Amino acid sequence: MQLGGNGWRYYNHALIPITAPHEEISLQELNSGQIWRKREGGTPLLARWTSNFDCGYSTEWWYVIKDTPFNLASIKSKRRYEINKGNKNFEVKIIDPARFVEEIFDIQIKAFSAYPEKYRPTVDHDIFIKDILKHWKNKIVYGAFDNESDEMCGYALLTENTSYVDFNVLKTKPESEKKAINAAIIYKILLDYNNRLKDGFYICDGSRSISHETSFQDYLEKYFEFRKAYGKLEIRYRNVVRFSVNILYPFRGLLTKLDDNKIIHNIISILKMESIRRCCE
C-alpha cells in the first residue's frame, strides 16, 4: 500500500506513519523535505517507520501483536485465575465515550499519577474533553465497571482498520489493579475479536517501548499469548537534529546517569532509538 502526503501523524515530536506496520509507506513527502513543516501540536524533529515487518528473526525492534485466537483453557492455571478474578470483579463493555467524558478524564489523571515524574504527562481538562468529543467518535472504547460500586475504573481505546486493530490506550485507576482490572479488559477485547484473529487479521499493541518504563507488553505475551513481530527501525532526522544526535551519541551512557528530568529523558529516548536503528542496519 502506498500513501501520499497525508500519510504521517505527529506524536511526541516525531512523525509516524498512519499505515499499519505491515504496509509499505510512501517516502515522497520525506524525500522532498515537505514533511518537516510545522504540524498541529508542534514541529517534528524526526520521522520514524518500520520496514521488513515480521521478518521472522530477532532484531532490536518489534511490535507486539496477537494474530491467533485466544483459548483461556490453554494457559497456566495461575494466569487463568488472574483473568477469572478480573472477570468476577469487573463488567467490561463497549461504551459511548461522549457519555463518560468525566470518568475517562478522572481515570487518565489517576493513571498518570503513577508515572515517574520525568515523563509524567500533564493533561488539560478542557482540551482532553474536546479531544474525546471530536476524535473518539469512530473509535472503539471499552469501559470497565466495578461490580460492587458500579464505578468506572478503567478504559481501553482501539482503532479498527481493515486488516488489524490498533490497541491504542489502556488506562486504569492504580487502586483497581489489584483486582485484575487489566486482565478483565484485555480478555473481553480478545473475546470480541477472537473469530477474526486468523487469516492475517491481528491486534497491534504498538512498537517496542522507548520512553516509558513498562512491563505491559511482557504481560500481554505472558498472559494472553501476544508475540513479537520483529522488523527494522528506520529514522530520518531534521538536519539540526541529525547533527545533534551524531554529537551526543558517544555520550549516551553518561546521559543515562542524568535521567531525572523531561528534557534529558527525551534526549536519551532519541539516542536509544538511534542505537536500535544502528543495530538494525
N, C-alpha and C positions, 0 to 999 in steps of 0.2 A: 504494500500500500504506500503510495506517495502522497505527501501533503504539500500544500502551498505555503504562503506567507503567514497564515494564521495557525501554524502547527505547533506553536510553543505557548507555554503558560509560565507566568512569573511566580516564583516561590522562593522566599527567603534569599533574595539577592541572586538567584540563579534562574536560568531558563531551562525548562524540562519539556520534552515532547508531550503533546496531548494524546498521542497514539498509545496503543498497547505496547508493552515491552517487546512482544514478538513481531511487531510490524516495522517495516522499513520506513525511515523518515526521509524527508526531503532536506537537503543541506543548502538549498538555493539561497534562502534568506541569510543563512550563516556565512556562506561564501561571498555574498555581495556586501556584507557589512551592515545590512539594514537591521539585523537582529539586535544591534546594540542601542537602538533608540530607547528612550525612556518609556516605561510602561506604567500602567496603573499600579501603584504600590511602590515603585522605586525604579532605580536604574540597574540593569543586570550587570553583574561582574563576570559571569561565566555562563556557558551553555553546557549542559550535561545530558548524555544519552547513552543507550546501551546498544551494542552490536553483538552479533553471534549469540543471541539469546538461547538459553537452554542447550548449550553446546555439547553437553554430555560428559564433560570432565571438569574437575575442580579448578576454580580460579579464585581470586580475591574479591570478586564482585558477583553478587547474586540478587535474585528476587526470591521471595518466599511465596510459594503458590500451593494451592490444593486443586488437583486435577483428577482425583479418583473419588468415588463415593465413600462416605464415612459409615462405618459399622461399629456402633458402640460396643457390641459384644466382643469385638476382636481386640480391644485394647486391654491393658492390665487392670486388674480389679481395683487397685488403689486409684487409678485415674478414672475409672467408671464411677467410683464412689464420689469423687470430687464433682463430676458432671451431674450425677444424680442429686447431690447436695444442692448445687445451684438451681436445678430444676424444681426442687422442693421449696426453695426459699424465694424464687422469683418467677413471675409471669413475664415472658418476653414476647412482644408482639410488634407488628409494624404499626407506626403511628403517623399522624399528620403533624409534622414539626411545627406548623403555624399555631397549633393548639397548645403546644408545650414549650413555648419560647423561653419563658422564665425558668422553668425546670431545667431545660437544657443549659441555659446560662449558668445556673447555680451549680450544676454538675461540672461544667467546664472550669469554673473558678476553683472549686474544691479539688478537682483532679490536678490542676496546675499548682496548687499549693504544696503538693508533694514533690514537685520538680526541684532539682538543685537550682539555686539562685542564678548560677552562671548562664543557664539557658531557660529560665522560667519566663514564659510569655506574659505580657500584660494584655488585658482584654478590656476594651471599651464597651460598656453595656449597650449603648445605642447602636454602635456600629455592628456589634455582633448580632443583635436582634434584626437589624435591617438586612444583614447578610443571610440570615436564615429565611426571612420572608421573601427575599429576592432570588436567592441562588439555590435554595434547597427544594424547590417545588418539584423538580424532576429527579430528585434523589430518593433512595430508599432508606428510611430511618426506622431503626428498631429501638423501642423503649423497654427498659427492664423495671418492673414494678414489684416492690417488696410485698410478699403475700400476706404479711401481718399488718403492715401500716398502710399499704397501697401507695406508698411514696415512690416516685420515680427516682431511681438511684443510679441509672446508667443509660447510655445510648450508644448506638453504632450507626455510622453514616456510610452508605455504599453508593457507588455509581455503576449502574448496569450498562454494559455495552453488548454488542452483538455476539462476540466470542469469549467474553470474560466479564467479571465483575470486579471493580476496584473496591477493596476493603479500606476505605479512606481513613476512618476515625473510629476509635473505641475509647470512650471516656466513662469512668465510674467514680463514685464517691469512695475515697480511700477506706472509710469505715465499713463499706459493704463488701470489700474484697475477701474478708474472712468468711463470708457466707457464699463464696464461689460465684459471684455475680458474673465475672468474665467467662467462666465456663458455661453458664446458662445462656449468655448472649451468643457465644460462638456456636454452641450446639444447635440453637434454634436457626441460626443462619445456615448451617450445614444441612439441617433437615429440609429447609425450604429449597436449597439448591442441589440436593443430593441426586435427583434424577437427571440433572444437566451436567454433572461432573464426569463427563465422558466425551469422547469424540472431539477432543480439543478444547472444550469449554473449561475454564478454570476460575478460581477465586485468587486474586492477587493482593497480598498484604503489603506490597511495596518492596523497595530495594533494601539492601544492607543499611542498617542504621549508622549514620556518621556522627551526628551531633549529640544524640541522646544516649544516655546510659540506660539501656533497657534489655530485658531478657524476654520480651514478649514474643519475638519470633521463635526463640528456642522453645517457649511454651507451646506455640502453635504446632511446632514439629513434634514435640514430645507427647502432647495430649491428643492432638487432632490429626496427626499424620500429614501435616503440610510437609513440603520438601523444598530444598534449594534448587532453583533453576539458574545455573551459572552462565555468565556471559562476560563481555569485555566492556569495561567502563571507558567511555570517550568523553573528553573535555576539551572545549575551546575557550580561551580566556580573552577578555578585553585586553588590549595591548598593555596598558599600565599595570593590570593585574598579573599578566604573564611575567612581566619584568620583576614584579614584587615577589611572585612565587619562586622564581629562579634564585633570587637573592636570599630568601628566607628558608628555602628548602633544607639546606645543610644544617640549619639551627633548629629543626623541628623538634628534636629530642629535648633541647634546652627549653623551648617554649612550653612543652607539656608540663614542666615544673611550675609554670606561671599561670596555669589554667584555673584562674579564680575570678575572672570577670568575663562579661559577654563579648567584648571586642577581641580579647586574646583567644577565647574559646572559638569564635568564628574563624579566626586566622588558622588555628590548629585544625579545624574541620576541613578547611580548604587544602591545607598541606597533607592531611590524611587522605583526602580524595586523590591528590596528586600522586601520593605514594602508591595507592591502589592502581591508578592509571598506569604508572610505570611498571608495576608488577604484571599488568595485563598485556603489555606490549609483546 
